[in-house]
Amino acid sequence: MSLASVSEFLLMGGYAAYVWSAYGLTITLMIVMSLLALFKSSRTWKKLKFTQDLKTKKEIEP
């Protein structure tokens, strides 16, 4: 692969702005969605642990 063919590939036949912005937007959204899922998952685990602790505490106390 020569340097000319690499630059032609990166230019995408004149559609480089559309193609690379689409890739960038897609990757950005995938990262944001993954981070939001991790945050929500963490919050859900904390709620479940809190609920389990309350349940355990009620069972222990008469």
N, C-alpha and C positions, 0 to 999 in steps of 0.2 A: 504494500500500500504506500503510495507516494504522498508527499506533502500536498500536492495539488488535489488528490482524491480525498484527503482528509478534510481540506477546506471546502471542497465541493459537498462532502457529506454534511459538514456543519452548517453550510448555507441552505441545505435541503431544497435545492432547486428554486430558490427565491421565496420559499415559505418558512424560512427559519424563525422569524419572529413569532408566527402562529404556533409552529410545532414546539419550539423550546419553551414558550410561555405556557402552553398546554401541559407539557411535562412538568414544569416548575409548579404550576397550580395544583396539579394532581398529587405530586409528592408532598407539597405543603399541606394540602387537605388530609392526606393519609396520615401525616405526622400529627396534625392537630387532633384528628379523630382518635388516634391511638392514645395520645396523652389524655384526652377527655375520658376515654374508656378506662384507663388506669386510675384516674382520679376518682371516677364514679365507683369503680370496683373497690378502691381503698375505703371510700366513705361507706359503702355498703357493708364491708367486712367489719368496720368499726361499729356500725349500728347493730349488726347481728351479735357481736361480742357483748355490747351493752345490754341488749335484750336477753341474751343468755345469762349474763351476770345477774340481772334483775330476777329472772326466773329461778336461778339457783338460790339467790338470797331469800326469796319468798318461800321456797321449799324448806330452807334451813330454819327460818324463824317460825315459831308456833303461832 
